[in-house]
Amino acid sequence: MPVWIVLVLGGTALAVLGLAGLGSILLWVGAYIVLSGIVMTIVSLRRTRRQRP
């Protein structure tokens, strides 16, 4: 299971259980990992298209 799924699910569970501070931190970390993965994918696709003749 990917790390970001574990962080998002863990953060959601902690937020539901009443540990909103720790849960929200894990949710933000999971969201950051997802967004950084999207950005790296877009940058990689642009580099690949530029290198092709």
C-alpha positions as CSV (number, residue, x, y, z in Angstrom):
1,M,0.0,0.0,0.0
2,P,1.4,3.4,-0.9
3,V,2.7,5.6,1.9
4,W,0.3,8.5,1.0
5,I,-2.7,6.2,1.4
6,V,-1.6,5.1,4.8
7,L,-1.0,8.7,5.9
8,V,-4.4,9.9,4.6
9,L,-6.3,6.9,6.2
10,G,-4.4,7.3,9.5
11,G,-5.0,11.0,9.6
12,T,-8.7,10.5,8.9
13,A,-9.0,7.9,11.6
14,L,-7.2,10.0,14.2
15,A,-9.3,13.0,13.3
16,V,-12.5,10.9,13.7
17,L,-11.2,9.6,17.1
18,G,-10.8,13.1,18.4
19,L,-7.0,13.6,17.9
20,A,-7.7,16.3,15.4
21,G,-4.3,17.9,15.8
22,L,-2.3,14.8,14.9
23,G,-4.8,13.7,12.3
24,S,-4.7,17.0,10.5
25,I,-0.9,16.9,10.4
26,L,-1.0,13.4,8.8
27,L,-3.6,14.6,6.3
28,W,-1.5,17.6,5.3
29,V,1.6,15.3,4.9
30,G,-0.4,12.9,2.7
31,A,-1.7,15.8,0.6
32,Y,1.8,17.2,0.2
33,I,3.1,13.8,-1.0
34,V,0.3,13.4,-3.5
35,L,0.8,17.0,-4.9
36,S,4.6,16.6,-5.1
37,G,4.1,13.3,-7.0
38,I,1.8,15.1,-9.5
39,V,4.2,17.9,-10.0
40,M,7.2,15.5,-10.5
41,T,5.1,13.5,-13.1
42,I,4.2,16.7,-15.0
43,V,7.8,17.9,-15.1
44,S,9.0,14.4,-16.2
45,L,6.5,14.3,-19.0
46,R,7.5,17.8,-20.2
47,R,11.2,16.8,-20.2
48,T,10.4,13.6,-22.2
49,R,8.5,15.5,-24.8
50,R,11.3,18.1,-25.2
51,Q,14.0,15.5,-25.8
52,R,12.2,13.7,-28.6
53,P,13.0,15.0,-32.0
